[in-house]
Amino acid sequence: MASQTPWTDVHAKVHISLRSRNLLPSGEDLLVAVSGGQDSMCLIRLLLDLQGKWNWRIAIAHCDHQWRRDSVANADYIEQLGKIWQVPCYRLTAPQIPKTEAAAREWRYQVLGEIAQTDNYGYVVTGHTKSDRAETLLYNLIRGSGADGLSSLVWSRPIFGRETETKPILVRPLLEITRKETGEFCQQRDLPIWEDSTNTDVSYARNRIRHQLIPELENKFNPKVEQALAQTAELLRADVEYLEQQADELYRVAIASAPCNNGYRVNRHQLKSAPLALQRRVMRRLLEEVLRKGTNFEQIEKLTRLISAPNRSQSDPFPGGAIAQVEGEWIWLKFPPQVGDEAN
């Protein structure tokens, strides 16, 4: 079947990306997220076409957020496609309708990762494109993100944990392909697309970026703005990876390896000579460990300023009640008793 498949430029681009970046090694088990839209339909068709070259074992998963009246019919459709393609199909339904795009994304990755872990799929594959990468950069730029956020749509990352080799790994093999190209591919292959009405709803910020902001930028500033923004994200990702490696080393020497005396201890001497970019990354990582959730710029700055603050300086409380205090060459991040008990 694969030998009779017409070889297109899209096939070639994806095949080269897979090989040069070692994204989906030969013989691996893949769980492919399929919504029924053009990007995911292009993705699954490409992977099935390339399966003979890579010897993958492929299954598909459909996540129903229950946002639309036709969501059950959409899931039925994907399940039927699984039967036609003769691949296992997982049908996942949100127990509660997510209130935000972020909540939906968090649920989606959580359940995909859990299925991958339970049924031994080493890779979860999604259909994010170069266009998505450009939109994500703009979305995060507007929200005030740093380099990590501007380059957050990466080729691969572990779904759970920080370690780069932790499976299951989330992979996005279409980041060199635009949404226009996936649409043309689906037309050429006569792939039936399930139109998602929410994709045109401009009450969602990402849709306003897609349908209003990017066309305006193309018309008024740069007709290849998607390419330019995706290139910026790729350049920033290399910078972020280097900074994270350096921050890893600094964190190990500056932060006590485990909580002690109802708090964490930070060596100011080790941090003072480090560049501000690394100081911020170390403090952000510490706060994420303490707060068990993401942090914002103000929280990171509040802790970072204590690196060079006078002795006995202290912060106002962080969420949960933790307070940072300067004691000589140390910063102590201390919890109220009930928070400390939970953290330990």
N, C-alpha and C positions, 0 to 999 in steps of 0.2 A: 504493500500500500504506500509506504513512504517513498519507494523508488519511483512511483508514478506521480508524485506530488510536484507541481511546477515550482522550481527554485526561484524565488524572488529576491529583490534587494533586501527586503525585511528579513527573510530567512538568513541571508548572508550576514547582515548586521548582528542579528541575535546570536548566530552561531559563533561569530568572531568574538563577541563580547563574552560569551560563555567560556570560550577557550582561553582568551587572553587574561581574564579575571578569575578563572577557576571558580565560577559561581555555582554550578550544579554538576559536580563530578559524575563521571560515568558510573552507572550501576546503582545510583542512589534512589531512595524512595521519596517521591515528591507529592506534597499535598497542595493542590492548585486552587486558589480562591477564584470562584467564577460567579459573577453577579448576573451575567447575561448581557451586559453592556458591551460596546465595541472593543474597549481595551482588554477586558478579560476574555472575550471571545477570540480576539486576535491571539492573546497569550496562549490559551489552551490549544488552539489549532496549531500554532507554531511548535509547541512542545510535543504534541502528538506527531507532527510531521518530522520532527528531529529525533523522536524516540528511538528509531532504528539505529541512528548514529551514536547515541549516548547510552542506550540500554537502560533507560530509567524505568521504574515502576511508578505509574501515575494514578493518583486519585484526585477527585475534585470535591470542593466544599462550597456550599452556598450559605451565606449568612443573611437571615431575614430579620431586619430591624423592626418590622411591623409598622413602618412609617406610612405605607401606601395601601390603598384598598386592594390593589392587585398583587400584593406581596406574596400571598399564598399561591396564586396562579404562576407568578414568577418562579417560585421555588419548585412547583410542579414541573415547569418547563425545563429547569436545569436538571432535575432528577431524570426526566425523560431523555435529555441529551446524554446523561451518564450511561443510560441503557443502550442508546444508539452507539456511543463510542466504546462501549464495553469496558468502562472503568468504574471503580467504586465511587459512590457519591454520598457525601455526608450532608445532611440537611439540618441546619442550626437555626434555632429561633430564639430571639431575645426574650427572656422571662418577663421583662418590663420594657416598654418602649423607651429607648434612650432619649433624654431631654435635649442633648446637644450633639454636635458632630464629634466633639472630643470624647464624649461618653460612648458613643457608638463605636468609634475607632478603638477605644480601650477594651470594650466588650469583645469586639471582633478579633483582635489580636490575642486576647486571653483565651477564647474558646478554640481558635485555630491552633494556638500553641499547646493547649491541653490535649487536643485530639492527636496532634503530632507526637507528643510525648507518650501518650497511652498506646498508640498504634504504631510507634516506631517509624514515623516519617522524619527523616533528617532535615528536610527543607520544606518551608512553607513559601509558596511562590505567589506573588501578586502582580497585577497588570499596570502598575504605576509607570507613567511615561515621562519623556522629556518635558512635555507640557505640564504635567503634574508637578514636576520639579521646579519649573519656573514659577508656577502659581504658589507653591509652598514657600519659596523664597520671598515673594512679595507679601504673602499673608503674614509671615513671621517678621519681616522687616517693619510692616505697619504696626505690629504689636510690640516692637522694641526689642526683638531678640538679638543675641550676639551671634558670633560665627557658628556656634553649634546649631542654633535654630535655623539660620540661613542655609545651612548645608545638611539639614536633618533628613532629607529624603535620599538615603544612601543606597548603594548597590546591595549591600548585605549587612546584617547585624543579627545578633542573637535576640530572639523574642524575649527571653527571660535572662536577667543577669547582665554583668558587665564584661565577662570574659569573652574574647573574640571567637573561641572555639566551642563555646557552649551550644549544644543543639537542643531544640530545633533552631535552625537559622532561617531568618526571613530574607528572601532574595527577590530583587526587582530587576529582572533581566531586560526590561523594555526601556530603560532610561536613556537609550540613544535613539528611541523611536518617538515621533511626535503623535499627538492625537489625530492629526490629519492623515498620517501614514497608517495608523491602525484602522481608521475608517475606510481608507482606500483598499486595504488588505481584505477587510470584511466584504466589501463590495465585489472585489475580484474573485473571492472564494465563495461568494453567495452565502455567507454566514447569516443566519437569521438573528437579528439583534432584538433584545427586549428593551424597549425604550423606557427609561426611568424618568418619570415626570419631575422628580425632585431636582434633576440636573439642570433644569431651566428656571427653577424657583430662585429669584434674586433676593429673597429674604435671607438666604444663606450667604455669608460673607465670601466663601470660596467661589460661589457662582457669580457674584458681582465682579470678582477679580477676573474670572474666566470670560464672562460675556460682556463686560463693560470696560474694565481697566486695561486688560491686555490688548483688546482691539484698539483702544484709544492710544496706547503706547506704540502699537504697530503703525497706526496711521500718522501720528504726530512726531514720533521720535526715531523709531528703528523698526523697519519691517521684519527684521529677524530677531525681535526682542526675546522670544522664547529660547532661541539658541544662545543668545548672549547671557541670559539669566541662568540657564542650565550650566553654561560654562563657568560662570561665577560660582555656582554651588559646588561644582567639581573642584575648582581651585581652592575654595575655602575648606572643603573636606580634607584635603591633604594637609593644610595648615592645622586644622583641628586635631587630626590624628597625631601629628608631631607634638603639639602642645599637650595632648592627653598623655602621651608617653612620658614627657618631662614631668607632668604633674603627678603621675604615678610614682615616680622615683622620689619626688619631693614629699609627697604624702607619707610615704613609708618612713622617712627620717624625721618628719616634723610632727606627726600625729601619733600619740600613744596607740599601741596596737589594739587595745581594748579599753572600754570604759573603766574608770577607777574612781573610788571615793565619790560615787554618785555623780559622775560627770566625765567629760573628755578633757585631755590636757594637750595643749598645742605649744610647741617650742618656737617662741618668737625669734630666737637667734637664727634658727634654720631658715626662717621665712624672710627676714629683713633684707637679705642680699638678693633675693629672687626677684625676677621681673614681676610687675604688677599682674600681668596676664596669668602667671602661674600662681601667684598668691590667691587671686580670685578663684581659680579652678580648685585649689586645695580647699579653700573655705567653703566653696559650693558643695564639694563632695562630702565634707564633714557635716554640713547642715542637712544634706539629704540623708546621711546616716542617722543623724539625731532626730530629724523631724519625720522621717519615713515617707517623704513625699517631695515633690519638686519645690524649688525655692525661687524667689524673685530677686531682682537686682538690688533693691533696698536692703533686704536681709543679708545678702552677700557683702555689700559695702559696709554695713554696720559691723560685721565681724572682721572684715579686712582692715578697717581703720584702727582696730585695736593692736595690730602688729607693731605700730610705731607710736601708740598712745602712751601717755605718762602712766607710771605705776599707780595702781588702785583704780584706774578707770574701769568703767563697766558699761554694758549695753542696757537698753531697756529690754523687756522680755520678748523672746521669740514666741511663735505659736506653740502652745503647750506649756509655756511658762519658763522655759530654759533661759538662763541669763549668763552672759559671758563677762568674766572679770579678769583684769590684768594683775598678775602677781609676779613681780620681777620679770624673769625671762619667759614666763609662761602665761598663756591665756587658758583659763579654766572655763569650760562650758558646762554649767551645772544645772541640774534638773530639780524641780520641786520633788519631794519624796515620792509622790504617787507616779510621776512621770519617770523618775529614775528607776523605780521598781519595775515598771513595764519595759523600759529600755534594756535592763539587765536580765 
